[in-house]
Amino acid sequence: MKATVINYGVGNLFSIKAGLEREGFNVIISFFPQGDEDVIVLPGVGAFSAVASYLNSLKGKFEELRERGTKFLGVCLGMQVMFEEGTEGGISKGLGWFKGKVDRINANVKLPHIGWDKIYVKNDPCGLTEGIDGKYVYYVHSYVAYTDNYIAYSDYGVRYPAIVCNDFAVGTQFHPEKSSNTGKIFLRNFYQWVKR
């Protein structure tokens, strides 16, 4: 299965590429979709306003691919831009694939939140969470999506979505490529979800 990691021009994309390749994906890194991939990956680097602006310029192409059956995986910021709007770098529109708003973690906790936290499954119609309930995953973030639309969550001052999904898109606030064995299990589950 072919996956394209979208390069926004910032950050190290090779760890997510390697994580996906380990689970069987054939991965390339590109500024634009290729048009024939099974999965588009939105990686977790950059600021919401700049990345959302870039991705919204590709939205027409994304819609075409979505109609063709292409699936999407958003990691960290890549998940956040799938929501309706975000406040990082000024209020800006996201892709609007999930209802909700992305804002700073509104709690008396140290930011950014960096490190390992447990993930808890709420309700998973997508079949992405087998083997990961109650396990630790790795986070680096100061912003979260405020929404009720999630299948798994973590707590850091506030309860926030760890995984969201719909019929064509999956998002993780944690970094599966840095989450050791739990991340590998999640990416394996994701591979099966795409294959269905």
C-alpha positions as CSV (number, residue, x, y, z in Angstrom):
1,M,0.0,0.0,0.0
2,K,1.2,3.4,-0.9
3,A,1.4,6.4,1.5
4,T,2.5,10.0,0.8
5,V,3.7,12.0,3.8
6,I,3.0,15.7,3.0
7,N,6.0,17.9,3.5
8,Y,5.0,21.3,4.8
9,G,8.7,22.4,4.7
10,V,9.5,22.0,8.4
11,G,10.5,19.2,10.8
12,N,11.9,15.7,10.6
13,L,9.5,13.5,8.6
14,F,11.7,10.5,8.4
15,S,10.6,8.9,11.7
16,I,7.0,8.8,10.7
17,K,8.1,7.4,7.2
18,A,10.1,4.7,9.0
19,G,7.3,3.8,11.3
20,L,4.8,3.4,8.4
21,E,7.3,1.4,6.4
22,R,7.8,-1.0,9.3
23,E,4.1,-1.9,9.2
24,G,4.1,-2.5,5.4
25,F,3.4,0.8,3.7
26,N,5.5,2.0,0.7
27,V,6.1,5.6,1.7
28,I,7.3,8.7,-0.2
29,I,7.7,12.3,1.1
30,S,6.3,15.0,-1.1
31,F,5.0,18.6,-1.1
32,F,1.9,17.4,-3.0
33,P,-0.3,14.3,-3.2
34,Q,0.7,12.0,-6.0
35,G,-2.9,11.0,-6.9
36,D,-2.5,7.3,-6.8
37,E,-1.8,6.7,-3.0
38,D,-3.9,4.7,-0.6
39,V,-3.0,7.1,2.3
40,I,-2.1,10.7,2.7
41,V,-0.2,11.5,5.9
42,L,-0.3,14.9,7.6
43,P,2.7,14.9,9.9
44,G,3.0,16.6,13.3
45,V,5.2,19.6,12.7
46,G,4.7,23.4,12.3
47,A,2.1,25.9,13.6
48,F,-1.6,25.5,13.0
49,S,-2.1,28.8,11.0
50,A,0.7,28.2,8.5
51,V,0.0,24.5,8.0
52,A,-3.8,25.0,7.7
53,S,-3.2,27.6,5.1
54,Y,-1.0,25.3,3.0
55,L,-3.4,22.3,3.4
56,N,-6.5,24.4,2.5
57,S,-4.7,25.2,-0.8
58,L,-4.7,21.4,-1.4
59,K,-8.3,20.9,-0.2
60,G,-9.8,20.5,-3.7
61,K,-7.2,17.7,-4.5
62,F,-7.9,16.1,-1.1
63,E,-11.6,16.0,-1.9
64,E,-11.0,14.4,-5.2
65,L,-8.7,11.7,-3.6
66,R,-11.2,11.2,-0.8
67,E,-14.0,10.4,-3.3
68,R,-11.6,8.0,-5.0
69,G,-11.2,6.1,-1.7
70,T,-7.9,7.6,-0.4
71,K,-7.6,7.6,3.4
72,F,-5.9,10.2,5.6
73,L,-3.8,10.0,8.7
74,G,-3.0,13.1,10.8
75,V,-0.4,13.1,13.5
76,C,-0.4,15.7,16.3
77,L,-0.7,19.0,14.4
78,G,-1.7,16.9,11.4
79,M,-4.7,15.7,13.4
80,Q,-5.5,19.3,14.7
81,V,-5.8,20.8,11.2
82,M,-8.5,18.2,10.5
83,F,-10.8,20.2,12.9
84,E,-12.8,23.3,12.0
85,E,-10.5,26.0,13.4
86,G,-7.4,26.6,15.5
87,T,-6.1,29.5,17.5
88,E,-2.3,28.9,17.2
89,G,-0.8,31.8,15.3
90,G,-4.2,33.6,15.2
91,I,-7.6,32.1,14.5
92,S,-7.6,30.1,11.2
93,K,-9.8,27.6,9.5
94,G,-8.9,24.0,9.5
95,L,-10.0,21.3,7.0
96,G,-13.3,20.9,8.8
97,W,-13.3,17.1,8.7
98,F,-14.1,16.9,12.4
99,K,-16.3,19.3,14.5
100,G,-14.4,21.2,17.2
101,K,-11.9,23.9,17.9
102,V,-8.2,23.5,18.6
103,D,-6.9,25.8,21.4
104,R,-4.2,25.9,24.1
105,I,-4.4,23.4,27.0
106,N,-6.6,25.4,29.4
107,A,-5.2,24.1,32.7
108,N,-2.6,24.8,35.4
109,V,0.0,22.5,33.9
110,K,3.5,22.9,32.4
111,L,3.5,23.5,28.6
112,P,4.4,22.2,26.2
113,H,3.2,18.8,27.4
114,I,6.2,16.5,26.6
115,G,6.3,12.8,27.6
116,W,4.4,9.6,28.1
117,D,0.7,9.4,29.1
118,K,-1.8,6.6,29.2
119,I,-4.4,6.4,26.5
120,Y,-8.0,5.2,27.3
121,V,-10.5,3.9,24.8
122,K,-14.0,5.5,24.9
123,N,-15.8,3.8,22.0
124,D,-14.1,2.6,18.8
125,P,-16.3,1.9,15.8
126,C,-13.2,2.1,13.5
127,G,-11.3,-0.8,15.1
128,L,-8.1,1.2,15.6
129,T,-7.5,0.6,19.3
130,E,-7.2,-3.1,19.8
131,G,-4.3,-3.8,22.1
132,I,-3.6,-0.2,23.2
133,D,-6.2,0.6,25.9
134,G,-4.5,1.7,29.1
135,K,-1.0,1.7,27.4
136,Y,1.4,4.7,27.3
137,V,2.0,6.9,24.2
138,Y,4.3,9.8,23.6
139,Y,3.1,13.4,23.4
140,V,4.7,16.8,22.4
141,H,2.0,19.6,22.3
142,S,0.5,22.7,23.9
143,Y,-2.8,22.6,22.0
144,V,-5.6,20.1,22.0
145,A,-8.9,19.7,20.1
146,Y,-12.0,20.6,22.2
147,T,-14.6,18.2,20.9
148,D,-16.7,15.2,22.0
149,N,-15.9,13.5,18.8
150,Y,-13.1,11.0,19.7
151,I,-12.6,7.3,20.2
152,A,-9.7,7.4,22.7
153,Y,-8.5,10.1,25.1
154,S,-5.7,11.1,27.5
155,D,-5.7,13.5,30.5
156,Y,-3.3,16.3,31.1
157,G,-5.1,18.9,33.2
158,V,-7.9,18.5,30.7
159,R,-9.4,15.4,29.0
160,Y,-8.5,15.6,25.3
161,P,-8.8,13.4,22.2
162,A,-5.9,11.0,21.6
163,I,-7.5,9.4,18.5
164,V,-10.3,10.6,16.2
165,C,-11.7,8.8,13.2
166,N,-14.5,9.0,10.6
167,D,-15.0,7.0,7.4
168,F,-11.9,8.4,5.6
169,A,-9.7,10.1,8.2
170,V,-7.8,9.1,11.4
171,G,-6.0,11.5,13.7
172,T,-3.7,10.9,16.7
173,Q,-2.7,13.6,19.1
174,F,0.2,11.4,20.2
175,H,3.2,10.5,17.9
176,P,2.8,6.8,17.0
177,E,6.3,6.8,15.4
178,K,7.8,7.7,18.9
179,S,5.4,5.6,21.0
180,S,7.5,2.4,21.1
181,N,5.5,-0.8,21.0
182,T,2.1,0.9,21.5
183,G,2.7,3.0,18.4
184,K,3.6,0.0,16.4
185,I,0.4,-1.7,17.4
186,F,-1.6,1.4,16.5
187,L,0.1,1.7,13.0
188,R,-0.6,-2.1,12.4
189,N,-4.3,-1.5,13.3
190,F,-4.3,1.5,11.0
191,Y,-2.8,-0.6,8.1
192,Q,-5.7,-3.1,8.6
193,W,-8.3,-0.2,8.7
194,V,-6.9,1.2,5.3
195,K,-7.0,-2.3,3.8
196,R,-10.7,-2.9,4.6
